[in-house]
């Protein structure tokens, strides 16, 4: 039995409900790998799980992405072996731990050119951009697109990936500072939606053509605007709901605005097998290795300071990515 420390919540609430417990970890099951973790990525979804906004049966761990070294493999695992440098970004929940067992098909090998902190901070957000740009609507490099919240964690990776592809990304942001940040990361143009009419500005920037695809992780607040930015037969990719879910959709709107298409994708459907997961991760890490995507680690916390990390994340006192580090 391997000993491990685990951050758990026994009741939902503030950062104070997070407790470190020691446990004995059994050998990995036939289709699992055991990972000695080096870095753990933090995301806002971790806070939602802690508070119960996204409920899980209590008690439960926290976190969905991390990177480390394979300590042991289950009897049926063929694509990984002990000593491999690996990462994962698709759960299951419980990444806040020294050592853990996880289904092997969620785990990918990482190249030597990508360090553990980069991998832990990139997996969830980077794989999101991969499936959006390379699978949901496969960008060719000739398009002008609209991407909401371009200065967010996913957005900044999207700006860099679009630049690498030769795509002109029009982003939206809520302040001049955020607009400048998105431009620095590769956005072709950024619209400050607090001061400008997004649909009118997109029409102007595209010389009346609008865009073939909109990537919208905001949800309710941007739904109508997004539809108004699309060309006839354009695709609305609604991949998140930061402002609340889109409800009461009138399909007649899609007809009236030009026979539009809408999809509501999730990452899991695009990386459902070990092969699909590794292919998507390789696509991501190739761009990191080539220097075309950079992830800035703004904050590092020890595992025992996970509550402080949550406080910093919630209060918007963080810049770039936040990781928990382990020896």
N, C-alpha and C positions, 0 to 999 in steps of 0.2 A: 504493500500500500504506500502511495506517495502522499506526503503531507502538503497541504496547500492552505493559503489564506484566501478567503472569499469575502467580498463586500456584499452584504445582504440587507434587505429591508423586510422587517416582520410586520410592519404596518405602513400604510402609505402616508406621506406627509412631506415635511421640509427636509433639508439636508441632515438634520439631527437624527432621522430615522435610519440612516445608513450605519451599519455595524460591521466590523471586521470579525469574522469567526474563523477558527481553524478547523479543518476537516481532513479526513483521510480519503484520498482519491483512489478508487479501484483501478485496475488495469483497464485499458480501453476495450470496449466491446468490439466484435469482429469488424464492424464498418466504421469504427472511430479511430481518431489519432489523439495522442496525448501531447499537449504543447506546453513547453516551459516558456512562458511569455516574457517578452522584453519590453514591449510598449503596448498601451491600450488607448484606442481613440475614443474621445468623448463627443457626443452629439446631443442636440436638444431632445431627441427622442428618449434619451436616458432620463432626463428630468421628467418627461411625461409618464414614464414607467414608474419612477419613484413616487410621484404624486398620486398615481392611480388614474390619471387622465386616459392612459392606455393601460387598462388593468391586466394583471397577470396573477395567477394563484399565489397566495402568500404561504410561506415566505419565498422570496425569489431573489436572484442576483440582478445585476445591472450590466448593461453594455452589450454591444453587438459586433465590435471590431477590435482586432488586436493582431500583433505579429510576434513571432518568436521562433523557437527551434523545436522540431519534433523530438520528443523524448521516447515515445514508443508508438507502435502501430498495431491495429487490430489484425486478426488473422486473415481477413478478406481484403485488406487494403493493398493495392498494387501500385498506385501512382506516387506514393510517398514512402520515405523510409526514415529511420532515426538519424538525426543530424541535419536534416533538410531545414533550410531557412524558409519559413512559410508565413502566410497571413490569411485572414478571413474578414469578411465585412457583412455577412448575412446571418449572424446569429448562429444557433439559438441564444437567447438572452443568458447572460452570465459571464461576460468577458472580464469583469473586474475581479481578477484572480491571479495568483502566482502561476499556478499550473491548472490546466483543465482538459477534459475530454470533450471532443466535438466531432460531429459527423464528418467523415473524411471528404465527402463530396462538396463541402462548403469551404475547403481549405485549398490554397494554391501555393505553389512554389514562387519565391521571389528572387530576382536576379541579385548578384552580389553588388551591383551598382546602386541598388535601392536599400537604404538602411531601414532598421526596424521602426524607427519613429515615423519616417516618411510613409512606410507601408501601412502602419496603424492609422495614420491620419488620412490616408488617401482612399482606402478601400471602398467604403460606403459611398462617399461623394464621387469619387472617380469612376466607379463602376456605374453609378447613376448616369453620368455624362456619357459613358461609353454606350450604354444601351439606348440612350436618347438619340445620340448623333450617328451611331453606326448600325443600329438595328431598328428602332421604331420608325425613324425617317432617315434613311442613309444619305447623309450629306455628301455631295460630289465635289464641292469646292467652288462652285459657281454661284451659289445662292446668297441672297440676303435674307436673314432670319431675324425673328424677334425672340428675345430671351428675358423673361421677367426676373427681377431680383438679381441682377447681374453682379452685384457686389457681395452677395452671400457666399457661403462656403461652396455650394455647388456651382453657383454662378461664376466665380473666379476661375474655377477649373474649366467651365464651359467657354469662357472668354479665351483662355489659352488654347484650348483644343480647336476652337473655331479658327483662330489665327493660324494654327499649324496646318489646317486643312485648306486655308485660303478662302474661308467663308467670311462674309461681312456680317458680323453679329451686331444687331441693334439691341442694346440692353436698356432696362429701366432701373432706376434707383431713386431713393427718397431724399437725396441731398447732393450738393455740389461735391462734397468730399467723397461720397460713395461713387458718384459718377466718375470722378477723377481716378479712383482706385480701379474701377472696371476698365477704363481706358488704358491704364498702365498694364493691365493684364491681357490686353489684346482686343477689347471691344472696338469695333469700327466707329460706332457712335453710341451715345447714352442719352436717354431722355429722363429728365428729372420730372417724375409724374406729379410732384407737388406744385410744379410751376407751369407745366406744359400739358397740352392735350395729346395723349399718346397716339391715338388713332390718326389725328391730323398730322402729327409730326412724322409718323411712319409713311403716310401718303406722300408727304413732301420729300422725305429722304429717298423714297423709291421711285420718285418722279411719276406718281400716280399708279404704280404697278402693284403696290402692297407686297406681302410676303407669302411664300408657299407653305410655310410652317411657323407656328408659334409654340414655344415651349413655356408652359405656364405652371409653376409650382406654387403659385399664390392662392388660386382657387376662386372663392366667391367674389372677391372685390375686383378681380380683373377679367372675369369671364366675358362680359359684354364687350369690353374693349378689345380683348383678344380676337373675338369673332370679327370685329370691325376692321382688323388689320390684315385679314386673310384674303388672298386672291380667290376667285372662283375655283371650287374643287380643292381648296387648300386644306391642310390638316392642322387641327387644334390638338396639341398634345398636353393634356391636363394631368400632370404627374405628381401634384401635391396640393395641399389645402391649408397653407399657412394662415390664411385669413378666414378659414372655415370651408366646409364642403360645398360644392356646387350642387344645388337642389332645384327641383321643379323645372327641369330643362324642357323647353318647348321645341320639339324637333322641327316644327315649322320654321323656326328661325334659321336653321341650317339651309333649308330650301331657299328662303327669301334672301339670304346673304350670299348665295352662289353655289348651292349644292355642296356644302362644306362637309368634311369628315371630322369626326372626333374620336379620340381614343383616351382611355384612362389606364395607362400601363403601370405596372409595378416591377421593380428590379427582379424579384424572385422568378417571375415568369420567363425572363430572358436569360437567366443563369441556372436553369433547373437541373442541369446535370454537371458532373465534375468537369467534363470536357468543355461545356459551354462556359462555365465559370473560369476555367484556366485560359480559354481563348480570349475572353473579355479582359481578364487581368493582364495577359501578355500584351494586348493592344494598349492598355493604359501604361504599363511599365516601360514599354518601348519608347513612348513619348517622354517619360520621365528620364530614362537613360539618355535620350537624345538631347536633353536640356530644353525641351519644348513645353513641359509642364513642371512648374515648381510649386511646392507646398511649403508655406512658412509656418513653422512651429512657434507660436507666440508664447505659450505657457507650458511648463512641465510641473507636474505634481507627483509626489510619492503616492503609492496605493493607499497608505494610511491617511492621506490628506484628500481623499476623494470628495469629502463633504465640502472642503474649501474650494475645490475645483468646480463643483456644482454651483456654489455661491457666486464665483467669478463669472461663470458662463451665464447664469440667470440674470445677473445684474449688468450684463453687456460690458463688463470690464475686460474682456478678452480681445485680442487681435490675432488673426490667423487661426491656426488649429491649436487645440489643447489636447495634451496626452498625459496619461499616467505612465511613469517609468518604473521599471523593476530591475534589480541587479541581475 
